[in-house]
Amino acid sequence: MDKVYQVFVSSTFADLEEERRKVSDTLAKAGFIPAGMELFPATSLQQLEFIKKVIDRCDYYVVIVGARYGSLDDDKSFTEKEYEYAVSRNIPVLAFLHKDPGKIPAEKTDTDPAQKSRLENFRTRLRTSRIVQFWTDANDLCMNVVVSANNATMLQPGHGWVRGDQAIDPKVLQEAERLRIENAGLKEQLARINGEQLVFDPNLLGPDDKLVLKLMINGQEQTREVGIGQMFVALYDALLPEPYQRIIRFAIARAALSSSDTLNPKNEINCHDDSVALLRNQLEALGLILPFSRDSGDGHYSTAWSLTDKGRRYYAEQKAIRKQVAP
């Protein structure tokens, strides 16, 4: 199925108007759909909010930087805020910095020291967070943008747009939905057949078994033996918001301390990396949690933990009030 990819072109406007126009024209000739604020009519929405809606529809984000930082929205330029939004939406960013801003004509250059400092910080931020391309003139820029965009479609294919006559037949979607419902029904029947009983692999250490964890207390290593099931139940509330592993390690350390531990509240307590990984792997193998990778908000990804349906059921069974058995 043929796809056409949409590319948002971002930059300061007045000083790079010609470059933006040529880049958009070149992208269109190369088979892309260019998008930028100058291509859209006036809107009643606030400017940045409207830009975000346009970026959401794009597959790639191109940011072009010359010798101006641009007009501010609060403490940052619209261009830098657009860049941050594209990163937060996991849209591939293609950055293009002028190779020698000092050679750009004075009328297209920031003279205010604060703006020049903001511009240099933004350039540094782009250089240190991703691979960037450098350009010297509009023709050089257009070539770099098209080559990078084509490479991105192969390395990070976007959703793209397709012709209406190539879209999925509604009957296929209806059949997929019927199968989904049927599959859910079969899962319910299977659960009833199994009596809703939770089953754990007998070859693995289970909830009733113990692990030895290494804790770091004020920089000193100590060990604690903990029940796997008890540890999971103790961590349950902390796992509900699907926290990053770097946060969970502190909850593990607190849960591993017994009631007999008399520690100063000011003590620095966390769990050793090896023990965090050990507990995570065991809980995942038992089907109680599911680790996943999440954007930290700065373009980097970190491990986070989420509860599985099995984990929720196990916790509920451990906490449920049982009937009193008559003697």
FENQUIWO-V113047 format. One record per residue. RES is the residue in one letter. OMEGA is omega in degrees with one decimal (* if undefined). D_FIRST is the distance of its C-alpha to the first C-alpha in Angstrom with 1 decimal. Layout:
res=RES omega=OMEGA d_first=D_FIRST
res=RES omega=OMEGA d_first=D_FIRST
//
This chain:
res=M omega=-179.7 d_first=0.0
res=D omega=178.0 d_first=3.8
res=K omega=173.0 d_first=6.4
res=V omega=-175.7 d_first=10.1
res=Y omega=-179.5 d_first=12.7
res=Q omega=-175.9 d_first=16.1
res=V omega=175.2 d_first=19.3
res=F omega=-179.4 d_first=22.7
res=V omega=-175.0 d_first=25.6
res=S omega=174.3 d_first=28.9
res=S omega=166.5 d_first=32.4
res=T omega=-167.6 d_first=35.8
res=F omega=-169.1 d_first=35.9
res=A omega=-174.9 d_first=39.0
res=D omega=-177.2 d_first=39.4
res=L omega=-177.1 d_first=35.8
res=E omega=-178.9 d_first=34.8
res=E omega=179.9 d_first=34.5
res=E omega=178.9 d_first=32.4
res=R omega=-178.7 d_first=30.0
res=R omega=-178.9 d_first=29.6
res=K omega=178.0 d_first=28.9
res=V omega=179.7 d_first=26.4
res=S omega=178.9 d_first=24.5
res=D omega=-178.9 d_first=24.7
res=T omega=177.9 d_first=23.6
res=L omega=179.9 d_first=20.5
res=A omega=179.0 d_first=19.6
res=K omega=-180.0 d_first=20.1
res=A omega=176.0 d_first=18.0
res=G omega=177.2 d_first=14.9
res=F omega=172.8 d_first=15.6
res=I omega=179.8 d_first=17.0
res=P omega=177.6 d_first=20.6
res=A omega=178.4 d_first=22.7
res=G omega=-173.3 d_first=26.4
res=M omega=-178.8 d_first=29.4
res=E omega=-179.3 d_first=30.6
res=L omega=-174.4 d_first=27.5
res=F omega=178.7 d_first=28.4
res=P omega=176.8 d_first=31.4
res=A omega=-177.3 d_first=34.4
res=T omega=178.9 d_first=34.0
res=S omega=178.3 d_first=36.6
res=L omega=173.6 d_first=35.0
res=Q omega=-170.5 d_first=36.5
res=Q omega=-175.6 d_first=34.8
res=L omega=179.7 d_first=33.6
res=E omega=178.0 d_first=32.4
res=F omega=178.2 d_first=30.3
res=I omega=-179.1 d_first=28.9
res=K omega=179.6 d_first=27.9
res=K omega=178.3 d_first=25.9
res=V omega=-179.9 d_first=24.0
res=I omega=-179.8 d_first=23.5
res=D omega=-177.2 d_first=22.1
res=R omega=-175.1 d_first=19.1
res=C omega=179.1 d_first=18.5
res=D omega=-178.4 d_first=16.6
res=Y omega=-178.5 d_first=19.4
res=Y omega=178.4 d_first=23.0
res=V omega=176.0 d_first=25.1
res=V omega=-178.3 d_first=28.8
res=I omega=-176.9 d_first=31.2
res=V omega=177.1 d_first=34.9
res=G omega=-177.9 d_first=37.8
res=A omega=175.5 d_first=41.4
res=R omega=178.8 d_first=41.4
res=Y omega=176.9 d_first=40.6
res=G omega=-178.9 d_first=40.1
res=S omega=-173.4 d_first=41.5
res=L omega=167.1 d_first=42.2
res=D omega=-168.6 d_first=41.1
res=D omega=-172.8 d_first=43.8
res=D omega=-177.6 d_first=44.0
res=K omega=178.0 d_first=40.7
res=S omega=176.0 d_first=38.9
res=F omega=-178.6 d_first=35.9
res=T omega=-179.1 d_first=33.9
res=E omega=178.0 d_first=34.9
res=K omega=175.2 d_first=34.3
res=E omega=179.4 d_first=30.7
res=Y omega=-179.1 d_first=30.2
res=E omega=-179.5 d_first=31.7
res=Y omega=178.9 d_first=29.5
res=A omega=177.9 d_first=26.3
res=V omega=-178.8 d_first=27.7
res=S omega=180.0 d_first=28.6
res=R omega=179.3 d_first=25.1
res=N omega=176.2 d_first=23.8
res=I omega=-179.2 d_first=21.8
res=P omega=-177.7 d_first=21.8
res=V omega=175.4 d_first=24.7
res=L omega=-173.4 d_first=25.2
res=A omega=-177.8 d_first=28.9
res=F omega=-177.5 d_first=30.7
res=L omega=175.9 d_first=34.5
res=H omega=-173.7 d_first=36.9
res=K omega=-177.0 d_first=38.7
res=D omega=-177.8 d_first=42.2
res=P omega=-179.5 d_first=42.6
res=G omega=179.8 d_first=46.3
res=K omega=177.5 d_first=45.6
res=I omega=-179.5 d_first=43.8
res=P omega=-173.7 d_first=46.2
res=A omega=-177.8 d_first=48.4
res=E omega=178.0 d_first=47.3
res=K omega=-175.6 d_first=43.8
res=T omega=174.3 d_first=45.2
res=D omega=175.8 d_first=46.4
res=T omega=179.7 d_first=50.2
res=D omega=-177.6 d_first=50.8
res=P omega=-179.0 d_first=51.4
res=A omega=179.1 d_first=49.6
res=Q omega=178.3 d_first=46.4
res=K omega=178.2 d_first=46.6
res=S omega=178.4 d_first=47.0
res=R omega=179.7 d_first=44.0
res=L omega=-178.9 d_first=41.9
res=E omega=177.2 d_first=43.0
res=N omega=180.0 d_first=42.2
res=F omega=177.7 d_first=38.7
res=R omega=178.7 d_first=38.2
res=T omega=179.8 d_first=39.6
res=R omega=179.5 d_first=37.4
res=L omega=-177.9 d_first=34.2
res=R omega=-174.4 d_first=35.6
res=T omega=-175.6 d_first=36.6
res=S omega=-177.4 d_first=33.5
res=R omega=174.0 d_first=30.7
res=I omega=179.9 d_first=30.2
res=V omega=174.4 d_first=30.9
res=Q omega=179.2 d_first=30.8
res=F omega=-178.4 d_first=33.9
res=W omega=-179.3 d_first=34.2
res=T omega=177.7 d_first=37.2
res=D omega=-174.3 d_first=36.1
res=A omega=-178.9 d_first=33.2
res=N omega=177.0 d_first=31.9
res=D omega=-179.9 d_first=32.0
res=L omega=-178.7 d_first=30.2
res=C omega=179.8 d_first=27.4
res=M omega=-179.1 d_first=26.7
res=N omega=-178.4 d_first=26.9
res=V omega=-177.8 d_first=24.5
res=V omega=178.9 d_first=21.7
res=V omega=-179.2 d_first=22.2
res=S omega=179.6 d_first=22.3
res=A omega=177.8 d_first=19.2
res=N omega=177.4 d_first=17.2
res=N omega=-178.4 d_first=18.8
res=A omega=179.7 d_first=18.0
res=T omega=178.7 d_first=14.2
res=M omega=-177.1 d_first=14.8
res=L omega=-179.4 d_first=17.7
res=Q omega=-177.8 d_first=16.8
res=P omega=177.8 d_first=13.1
res=G omega=178.7 d_first=13.3
res=H omega=178.3 d_first=11.7
res=G omega=177.3 d_first=10.5
res=W omega=177.3 d_first=10.0
res=V omega=175.6 d_first=7.4
res=R omega=-180.0 d_first=9.0
res=G omega=-178.6 d_first=11.2
res=D omega=176.5 d_first=10.4
res=Q omega=-177.9 d_first=6.8
res=A omega=-177.9 d_first=8.5
res=I omega=176.5 d_first=10.1
res=D omega=178.2 d_first=13.1
res=P omega=179.5 d_first=16.3
res=K omega=177.8 d_first=17.9
res=V omega=178.0 d_first=15.7
res=L omega=178.2 d_first=16.8
res=Q omega=179.5 d_first=20.3
res=E omega=178.4 d_first=20.4
res=A omega=178.2 d_first=19.3
res=E omega=178.3 d_first=22.0
res=R omega=179.9 d_first=24.5
res=L omega=178.3 d_first=23.9
res=R omega=179.9 d_first=24.4
res=I omega=179.2 d_first=27.7
res=E omega=179.4 d_first=28.8
res=N omega=178.6 d_first=28.2
res=A omega=178.5 d_first=30.2
res=G omega=178.8 d_first=33.0
res=L omega=177.4 d_first=33.2
res=K omega=178.1 d_first=33.6
res=E omega=179.1 d_first=36.4
res=Q omega=180.0 d_first=38.1
res=L omega=178.5 d_first=37.9
res=A omega=179.0 d_first=39.4
res=R omega=178.7 d_first=42.2
res=I omega=-179.7 d_first=42.9
res=N omega=178.3 d_first=43.3
res=G omega=-179.6 d_first=45.6
res=E omega=-177.3 d_first=43.6
res=Q omega=176.7 d_first=45.3
res=L omega=-177.7 d_first=43.9
res=V omega=177.4 d_first=43.7
res=F omega=-179.8 d_first=43.8
res=D omega=-177.8 d_first=43.6
res=P omega=179.8 d_first=47.2
res=N omega=-178.7 d_first=46.6
res=L omega=168.9 d_first=45.8
res=L omega=-174.8 d_first=48.2
res=G omega=-178.1 d_first=47.8
res=P omega=-178.8 d_first=48.7
res=D omega=-179.9 d_first=52.4
res=D omega=-174.7 d_first=52.5
res=K omega=173.2 d_first=53.3
res=L omega=173.9 d_first=51.9
res=V omega=-178.4 d_first=53.8
res=L omega=175.9 d_first=52.3
res=K omega=178.5 d_first=53.4
res=L omega=174.7 d_first=54.1
res=M omega=-179.3 d_first=55.0
res=I omega=-175.2 d_first=58.0
res=N omega=177.2 d_first=59.2
res=G omega=179.4 d_first=57.7
res=Q omega=-178.7 d_first=59.6
res=E omega=173.6 d_first=57.8
res=Q omega=-179.8 d_first=58.8
res=T omega=175.2 d_first=57.5
res=R omega=174.1 d_first=57.2
res=E omega=-175.4 d_first=56.5
res=V omega=172.6 d_first=54.3
res=G omega=-175.3 d_first=53.1
res=I omega=179.6 d_first=49.3
res=G omega=179.3 d_first=49.1
res=Q omega=178.9 d_first=51.6
res=M omega=179.2 d_first=49.7
res=F omega=180.0 d_first=46.5
res=V omega=-179.9 d_first=48.4
res=A omega=-178.1 d_first=50.0
res=L omega=-168.1 d_first=46.7
res=Y omega=-177.5 d_first=44.9
res=D omega=179.7 d_first=45.6
res=A omega=-178.5 d_first=44.5
res=L omega=-176.3 d_first=41.2
res=L omega=179.6 d_first=40.3
res=P omega=-179.7 d_first=38.8
res=E omega=-173.9 d_first=36.7
res=P omega=173.0 d_first=38.7
res=Y omega=-179.2 d_first=38.1
res=Q omega=-179.0 d_first=39.8
res=R omega=176.6 d_first=42.2
res=I omega=-177.9 d_first=43.5
res=I omega=-176.2 d_first=43.8
res=R omega=179.0 d_first=46.0
res=F omega=177.3 d_first=48.8
res=A omega=177.3 d_first=48.5
res=I omega=-178.9 d_first=48.8
res=A omega=179.9 d_first=51.9
res=R omega=-178.5 d_first=53.6
res=A omega=-177.6 d_first=52.7
res=A omega=-179.9 d_first=54.2
res=L omega=-179.4 d_first=57.5
res=S omega=-179.7 d_first=60.0
res=S omega=-179.9 d_first=62.5
res=S omega=179.1 d_first=65.2
res=D omega=177.3 d_first=63.6
res=T omega=-175.6 d_first=65.6
res=L omega=175.0 d_first=63.6
res=N omega=-179.8 d_first=64.0
res=P omega=-178.5 d_first=61.3
res=K omega=-180.0 d_first=60.9
res=N omega=174.8 d_first=60.0
res=E omega=-174.5 d_first=56.6
res=I omega=169.9 d_first=54.8
res=N omega=-177.2 d_first=51.4
res=C omega=-180.0 d_first=50.0
res=H omega=-177.9 d_first=49.6
res=D omega=-178.3 d_first=46.0
res=D omega=-178.8 d_first=46.5
res=S omega=175.4 d_first=47.7
res=V omega=179.1 d_first=44.9
res=A omega=179.3 d_first=42.4
res=L omega=-179.3 d_first=44.6
res=L omega=179.7 d_first=44.7
res=R omega=-178.8 d_first=41.0
res=N omega=-178.4 d_first=40.1
res=Q omega=179.2 d_first=42.6
res=L omega=177.3 d_first=41.5
res=E omega=179.8 d_first=37.8
res=A omega=178.4 d_first=38.9
res=L omega=177.6 d_first=40.8
res=G omega=-177.3 d_first=37.7
res=L omega=178.1 d_first=39.5
res=I omega=176.6 d_first=37.3
res=L omega=176.1 d_first=33.9
res=P omega=177.0 d_first=33.7
res=F omega=-178.3 d_first=30.7
res=S omega=-177.4 d_first=29.9
res=R omega=176.7 d_first=30.2
res=D omega=179.7 d_first=30.1
res=S omega=179.8 d_first=33.8
res=G omega=179.6 d_first=33.2
res=D omega=-179.5 d_first=33.9
res=G omega=177.9 d_first=30.7
res=H omega=-177.4 d_first=32.0
res=Y omega=179.5 d_first=31.3
res=S omega=179.3 d_first=34.1
res=T omega=174.8 d_first=34.5
res=A omega=-179.4 d_first=35.2
res=W omega=174.0 d_first=36.4
res=S omega=178.4 d_first=35.3
res=L omega=173.0 d_first=37.0
res=T omega=175.2 d_first=35.5
res=D omega=179.3 d_first=36.4
res=K omega=179.0 d_first=38.8
res=G omega=178.1 d_first=40.4
res=R omega=179.9 d_first=41.0
res=R omega=179.5 d_first=42.5
res=Y omega=179.9 d_first=44.7
res=Y omega=-179.0 d_first=46.0
res=A omega=179.9 d_first=46.7
res=E omega=-179.6 d_first=48.6
res=Q omega=-175.7 d_first=50.7
res=K omega=-176.5 d_first=51.6
res=A omega=177.0 d_first=52.1
res=I omega=-177.4 d_first=55.7
res=R omega=178.4 d_first=56.9
res=K omega=175.1 d_first=59.6
res=Q omega=178.7 d_first=63.1
res=V omega=-178.4 d_first=64.1
res=A omega=-179.1 d_first=67.5
res=P omega=* d_first=70.2
//
